Amino acid sequence: MANAAQWLEGARPRTLPAAAAPVVVGTAAAIHGGDWSAIRALLALGVALCMQIGVNYANDYSDGVKGTDLDRVGPMRLVASGAASPNAVKRAAIGWLGLGAVIGLVLVAVSGHWWLLAVGAVALVAAWLYTGGRHPYGYRGLGEVGVFIFFGLVAVLGTQFTQADTVSIPGVLGATAIGLIACALLMVNNIRDVATDLTAGKRTLAVRLGERRARRAYVVMIWLPLLLGAATAVWTSGWSLLVLLLLAPAVLLSLPVLAGVWGRALIPVLAGTGLYELGFALLLGAGLVLGR
């Protein structure tokens, strides 16, 4: 039976800063528009964190029972390692996703936009079917599409809309940028596992593109958000150019990926990409708030 430390590692806490990033940008976009709510922002943060943990456990369960996690590097897999039973991990996934759904219901009730329940339901189904079910879309090279939509557009714009009752051009640009960095996180994770995923029949986008093109795609996903973030200055102020402080980190993340490092050597890049997303959110958020 897995101990508390193993359950914590299985939740992959290093992914949580990236889960908070969309809420930061969405809330900042709401503040820039002149209408925001601290309570709704905290509720949105609760949804994001619970969904991220739930997705992490769901992926652990689904990959574990399918046997695609038997020979991989990175964080410990509870099911594949035998530390926890598949049913226990499945219950953990359902529990965290369920908690996120309850918090989301409260957020919808407070905001009064009941149609968002449909969006939440689709997000829950997408979270499970990423690696779950008979035909998981993450195994078909569509993982980045789901991440871009739900961890970028929906997370950022949903946060802004539930507070300000509207979305804005800076919000859309910020959501697109955050979605791309979230895709970069998934891409570098899958680049690390290209060899084992190919053997296991897991056709991620990195596998479909091939390692060389996948590495180039990662770099694009890191650099394009800087242009999008800077572009918000057209609708806000020069404060949005704060995102350009990430030029040096973007270089540091891109170099090892383009140099061809692989396996465990990519783990620091994965962690760095998560921090890059949070840093981008904080800098863009600061720019939006200061440019009110």
C-alpha positions as CSV (number, residue, x, y, z in Angstrom):
1,M,0.0,0.0,0.0
2,A,1.3,3.4,-1.0
3,N,2.4,5.7,1.8
4,A,1.5,9.4,2.1
5,A,4.8,10.5,0.4
6,Q,4.1,8.2,-2.5
7,W,0.5,9.5,-2.9
8,L,1.9,13.0,-2.9
9,E,4.5,12.2,-5.5
10,G,1.7,10.5,-7.6
11,A,-0.3,13.8,-7.5
12,R,2.7,15.4,-9.2
13,P,2.8,18.6,-7.2
14,R,5.3,20.2,-9.6
15,T,2.5,20.5,-12.1
16,L,0.4,22.7,-9.8
17,P,2.1,26.0,-10.5
18,A,1.1,25.6,-14.1
19,A,-2.4,24.8,-13.0
20,A,-2.5,28.2,-11.2
21,A,-1.2,30.2,-14.1
22,P,-4.5,30.4,-16.1
23,V,-6.3,31.7,-13.0
24,V,-3.7,34.4,-12.5
25,V,-4.0,35.6,-16.1
26,G,-7.8,35.3,-16.2
27,T,-8.1,37.2,-12.9
28,A,-5.7,39.9,-14.1
29,A,-7.7,40.3,-17.3
30,A,-10.8,40.8,-15.2
31,I,-9.0,43.4,-13.0
32,H,-7.9,45.2,-16.2
33,G,-11.5,45.4,-17.3
34,G,-12.4,47.0,-14.0
35,D,-14.5,44.2,-12.4
36,W,-13.2,41.2,-10.4
37,S,-14.0,39.1,-7.4
38,A,-11.5,37.6,-5.0
39,I,-13.9,34.9,-3.9
40,R,-14.5,33.8,-7.5
41,A,-10.8,33.9,-8.2
42,L,-10.2,31.6,-5.3
43,L,-13.0,29.3,-6.4
44,A,-11.5,29.2,-9.9
45,L,-8.1,28.4,-8.4
46,G,-9.7,25.5,-6.4
47,V,-11.2,24.1,-9.6
48,A,-7.9,24.3,-11.5
49,L,-5.8,22.6,-8.7
50,C,-8.4,19.8,-8.1
51,M,-8.7,19.2,-11.9
52,Q,-4.9,19.0,-12.3
53,I,-4.5,16.6,-9.4
54,G,-7.4,14.5,-10.7
55,V,-6.0,14.4,-14.2
56,N,-2.6,13.3,-12.9
57,Y,-4.2,10.4,-10.9
58,A,-6.4,9.5,-13.9
59,N,-3.4,9.4,-16.2
60,D,-1.6,7.2,-13.7
61,Y,-4.5,4.8,-13.5
62,S,-5.2,4.6,-17.2
63,D,-1.6,4.3,-18.3
64,G,-0.9,1.8,-15.6
65,V,-3.7,-0.6,-16.5
66,K,-2.8,-0.3,-20.2
67,G,0.8,-1.1,-19.4
68,T,2.2,2.0,-21.1
69,D,4.0,3.2,-17.9
70,L,6.1,0.1,-17.2
71,D,9.3,1.5,-18.7
72,R,9.3,5.3,-18.3
73,V,11.4,7.9,-16.6
74,G,10.1,10.8,-14.5
75,P,7.8,10.8,-11.4
76,M,6.8,7.6,-9.8
77,R,3.7,5.9,-11.2
78,L,1.5,4.5,-8.5
79,V,-0.1,1.8,-10.5
80,A,2.9,0.8,-12.7
81,S,5.2,0.6,-9.7
82,G,2.7,-1.6,-7.8
83,A,2.7,0.9,-4.9
84,A,-1.1,1.3,-5.1
85,S,-3.8,-0.7,-6.6
86,P,-5.5,0.5,-9.8
87,N,-8.8,0.8,-8.0
88,A,-7.3,2.9,-5.3
89,V,-5.8,5.3,-7.8
90,K,-9.0,5.4,-9.8
91,R,-10.9,6.4,-6.7
92,A,-8.4,9.1,-6.0
93,A,-8.8,10.4,-9.5
94,I,-12.6,10.4,-9.3
95,G,-12.4,12.0,-5.8
96,W,-10.3,14.9,-6.9
97,L,-12.2,15.4,-10.2
98,G,-15.4,15.3,-8.2
99,L,-14.2,17.9,-5.7
100,G,-13.2,20.1,-8.6
101,A,-16.7,19.7,-10.0
102,V,-18.3,20.7,-6.7
103,I,-16.2,23.8,-6.4
104,G,-17.0,24.5,-10.0
105,L,-20.7,24.2,-9.3
106,V,-20.3,26.8,-6.5
107,L,-18.4,29.1,-8.8
108,V,-21.2,28.8,-11.4
109,A,-23.9,29.4,-8.8
110,V,-22.1,32.5,-7.5
111,S,-21.5,33.9,-11.0
112,G,-25.0,33.1,-12.2
113,H,-23.8,31.7,-15.6
114,W,-25.5,28.3,-15.4
115,W,-24.6,27.4,-19.0
116,L,-21.0,27.0,-17.8
117,L,-22.1,23.7,-16.3
118,A,-22.1,22.2,-19.8
119,V,-18.5,23.5,-20.3
120,G,-17.5,21.9,-17.0
121,A,-19.1,18.6,-17.9
122,V,-17.2,18.5,-21.2
123,A,-14.0,19.3,-19.3
124,L,-14.5,16.4,-16.9
125,V,-15.1,14.0,-19.8
126,A,-12.0,15.3,-21.6
127,A,-10.0,14.9,-18.5
128,W,-10.9,11.2,-18.2
129,L,-10.7,10.3,-21.9
130,Y,-7.2,11.9,-22.3
131,T,-5.7,8.5,-21.4
132,G,-8.9,6.6,-20.3
133,G,-11.4,4.6,-22.3
134,R,-11.0,2.4,-25.3
135,H,-9.7,5.1,-27.6
136,P,-7.9,7.8,-25.5
137,Y,-7.3,10.9,-27.6
138,G,-3.9,11.4,-25.9
139,Y,-2.8,8.2,-27.6
140,R,-3.8,9.6,-31.0
141,G,-1.7,12.7,-31.0
142,L,-4.5,15.0,-29.8
143,G,-3.3,15.6,-26.3
144,E,-2.0,19.0,-27.1
145,V,-5.4,20.0,-28.6
146,G,-7.2,19.1,-25.3
147,V,-4.5,20.9,-23.2
148,F,-4.7,24.0,-25.3
149,I,-8.5,24.2,-25.1
150,F,-9.1,23.3,-21.5
151,F,-5.9,24.4,-19.7
152,G,-5.6,27.5,-21.9
153,L,-8.7,28.9,-23.4
154,V,-11.3,27.5,-21.1
155,A,-9.3,28.0,-17.9
156,V,-8.2,31.6,-18.6
157,L,-11.4,32.9,-20.2
158,G,-13.6,31.0,-17.9
159,T,-11.8,32.7,-14.9
160,Q,-12.2,36.1,-16.5
161,F,-15.8,35.5,-17.5
162,T,-17.0,34.3,-14.1
163,Q,-15.7,37.5,-12.6
164,A,-16.2,40.2,-15.2
165,D,-19.1,38.7,-17.2
166,T,-17.1,39.3,-20.4
167,V,-13.9,38.4,-22.1
168,S,-11.5,40.8,-23.7
169,I,-8.8,40.8,-26.4
170,P,-6.0,40.9,-23.8
171,G,-7.7,37.9,-22.1
172,V,-7.9,36.0,-25.4
173,L,-4.2,36.7,-26.2
174,G,-3.3,35.7,-22.6
175,A,-5.4,32.5,-22.9
176,T,-3.7,31.6,-26.2
177,A,-0.3,32.2,-24.7
178,I,-1.0,30.1,-21.6
179,G,-2.4,27.3,-23.7
180,L,0.7,27.2,-25.8
181,I,3.0,27.0,-22.8
182,A,0.8,24.2,-21.4
183,C,1.2,22.4,-24.7
184,A,5.0,22.9,-24.4
185,L,4.8,21.2,-21.0
186,L,3.1,18.2,-22.5
187,M,5.4,18.2,-25.6
188,V,8.6,18.1,-23.6
189,N,7.2,15.4,-21.4
190,N,6.3,13.3,-24.4
191,I,9.7,14.0,-26.1
192,R,11.3,12.4,-23.1
193,D,9.1,9.3,-23.6
194,V,9.2,9.0,-27.4
195,A,11.0,5.7,-27.4
196,T,8.9,4.0,-24.8
197,D,5.7,5.5,-26.1
198,L,6.5,4.2,-29.6
199,T,7.1,0.7,-28.2
200,A,3.9,0.8,-26.2
201,G,1.8,2.0,-29.2
202,K,1.2,5.4,-27.7
203,R,1.0,7.7,-30.7
204,T,1.5,11.1,-29.0
205,L,2.0,14.2,-31.1
206,A,5.8,14.0,-30.3
207,V,5.8,10.4,-31.7
208,R,3.8,11.4,-34.8
209,L,6.0,14.5,-35.5
210,G,9.2,12.6,-34.9
211,E,11.7,13.7,-32.3
212,R,13.4,16.4,-34.3
213,R,10.2,18.2,-35.3
214,A,8.7,17.7,-31.9
215,R,11.7,19.5,-30.4
216,R,11.2,22.4,-32.8
217,A,7.5,22.5,-31.9
218,Y,8.4,22.8,-28.3
219,V,10.6,25.9,-29.0
220,V,7.8,27.5,-30.9
221,M,5.4,26.9,-28.0
222,I,7.8,28.6,-25.7
223,W,8.6,31.7,-27.8
224,L,5.3,32.5,-29.4
225,P,3.7,33.3,-26.1
226,L,6.3,36.1,-25.5
227,L,5.1,37.7,-28.8
228,L,1.4,37.3,-27.8
229,G,2.1,38.7,-24.3
230,A,3.9,41.7,-25.7
231,A,1.1,42.3,-28.2
232,T,-1.4,42.9,-25.3
233,A,0.4,46.2,-24.9
234,V,-1.5,47.5,-27.9
235,W,-4.8,47.2,-25.9
236,T,-3.3,47.8,-22.4
237,S,-0.1,49.6,-21.8
238,G,3.7,49.2,-22.0
239,W,3.6,47.3,-18.7
240,S,2.6,44.1,-20.7
241,L,6.2,44.2,-22.1
242,L,7.2,42.8,-18.7
243,V,6.8,39.3,-20.2
244,L,10.0,40.0,-22.2
245,L,11.9,39.5,-19.0
246,L,11.5,35.8,-19.8
247,L,13.7,36.0,-22.9
248,A,16.7,34.6,-21.0
249,P,14.7,31.7,-19.5
250,A,13.3,30.9,-22.9
251,V,16.8,30.6,-24.3
252,L,17.8,28.4,-21.4
253,L,14.9,26.1,-21.9
254,S,15.3,25.9,-25.7
255,L,19.0,25.2,-25.9
256,P,19.0,21.7,-24.3
257,V,15.9,20.7,-26.2
258,L,17.4,21.7,-29.5
259,A,20.7,20.1,-28.5
260,G,19.0,16.8,-28.3
261,V,19.2,15.9,-24.6
262,W,16.9,13.1,-23.7
263,G,15.6,10.8,-21.0
264,R,16.2,12.0,-17.4
265,A,18.2,15.0,-18.7
266,L,14.8,16.5,-19.9
267,I,13.3,16.4,-16.4
268,P,14.8,19.8,-15.4
269,V,13.5,21.2,-18.7
270,L,10.0,19.9,-17.8
271,A,10.2,21.5,-14.3
272,G,11.6,24.7,-15.8
273,T,8.7,24.9,-18.3
274,G,6.2,24.7,-15.5
275,L,7.9,27.5,-13.7
276,Y,8.2,29.4,-17.0
277,E,4.4,29.2,-17.4
278,L,3.8,30.5,-13.8
279,G,6.4,33.3,-14.4
280,F,4.7,34.3,-17.6
281,A,1.3,34.4,-15.9
282,L,2.7,36.6,-13.1
283,L,4.5,39.0,-15.4
284,L,1.6,39.3,-17.8
285,G,-0.8,39.5,-14.9
286,A,1.2,42.3,-13.4
287,G,1.3,44.1,-16.7
288,L,-2.5,43.9,-17.1
289,V,-3.1,45.1,-13.6
290,L,-0.6,48.0,-13.8
291,G,-2.0,49.0,-17.2
292,R,-5.6,49.4,-16.0
